[in-house]
Amino acid sequence: MTDAVRKRILEELRQFSERPTLEPDEVTTSDYAEEFGCSHQLASQRLKQLVADGLMTIRKGVYDRRCGKVVNAYRKVDNG
């Protein structure tokens, strides 16, 4: 294997190795709990219900730079 091939393979692997990060149009359970003044457990239940109802989508394992943790990210479904 040449160095050029090895480098190309490693660059492709980098895309799969980096943690996805929270996008500007996504919210977390903490965001919801803070906005609506409820517990994280209740916020999680409500967001999961919105996903089940087809109003939100969920992306698991997203890195939130604000708190330095891996979280679930929720996004409003675009019906347009």
Secondary structure, DSSP 8 states (H G I E B T S, - for coil): --HHHHHHHHHHHHHHHS--B--TT-B-HHHHHHHHT--HHHHHHHHHHHHHTTSEEEEEEEEETTTTEEEEEEEE----
